[in-house]
Amino acid sequence: MQKRELGTSGLEVSAIGLGCMGLSHGYGPATDKRDAIALIRAAVERGVTFFDTAEAYGPFANEELVGEALAPFRDQVAIATKFGFEGGNSRLGQDSRPERIR
């Protein structure tokens, strides 16, 4: 798997990432949890180290799924997540206060 460096911090990730939104949000019914975890872990086994999620996919359901699936690999992967929505719901507007982000 080819790698890419992101920014100037030295963070290196796979050239191919896995966007996880469709596993729990946006494209019909959520994927069975066991199948979704198996898919994410199969991606890791094939060299994928960059995963994308967001608090609004669920809300929070996708982040929880990705976190559970990648827990055994936490030191080997990078997870990008989008955040800053009130209650994790993009329809309720933005809330990027520091205490909300924490």
N, C-alpha and C positions, 0 to 999 in steps of 0.2 A: 504494500500500500504506500503510495506517495504521501509525503508529509508537507505541511505548510506551516510557516511561522506566522503567528498573529501578533500584530503590533511590535513593540520593541522590548517586551518583557522576556522574550525567549520562549513563550508558550508555543509548543509545537503540537499540531493536531493532524489527523488524517485529512488528505485532500478531499475525501468524500465524507460528508457528515450524514447523520440521520435526523431528519425532522420528525418528531414524534407526535405532532398534533393529531393526525388522523387516527391514532390508536384509541383516543378517548373523546374526540371532539371534531365537529365540522363536516365529516363525511359519512353521516348516517350513524347507526348504532355503534357503540364502543366495541372494540375488539375484546374478546375474552381475555381476562387478565393473564391467565397462564400462557396463552398464545402470544400476547403482547410482550411479556417478559422473555419468552423463548426467542422471539424475533430480535429484541434488543440485544440479548446475550449472543445470539448468532452473529449479529453485526460486529460485536466486540471480537469474537473468535476469528472474524475475517479481516480484522485490522482497523475497524472504525473506532476512532477515539473522540469524536466530536458529536455531541447530541444536543438537539434544540427542543425546548419546551417553553411553556408560559403559564403563569398563574391563572390566566383567563381561560385556559383549555380545561374546562371542568365546571366551575373554577377549582383549582388546586389538584384535581384528580390526575391530570397528566404529570405534573411535577412529582406527585406521590408515586405514580407508576414508574416513572423513569428513575427516581431515587431508589425504589425497591429493586428494580432490575439491575441497576449499576452498582449497588452497594458492595458486591464482592470485588469490584474493579475500581473503587473510588480513587485510588492513587494512580490509575492508569488512563483515566479519561477526563475530558472536559465537558461540562454541561453549561450551555448558554440558556438563560431563561429571561423572558421579558416580564416586567412587573410594573407596578405603579398604578394599578386600577383600584378603585374603591371596592373593598370586599372581594377582590380578585375578579370582579365582573366588569368587563370593558364597557358595558352599556350604562353603568352607573357613573362613569366619568373617572377622571384621573385623581390619584392621591399618591403623590410622590414625596410626602413628608418623611423625613429620616426615620421617625418612630414607626411609620407604616412599612417602610422598606425593610427594616430590621426584622 
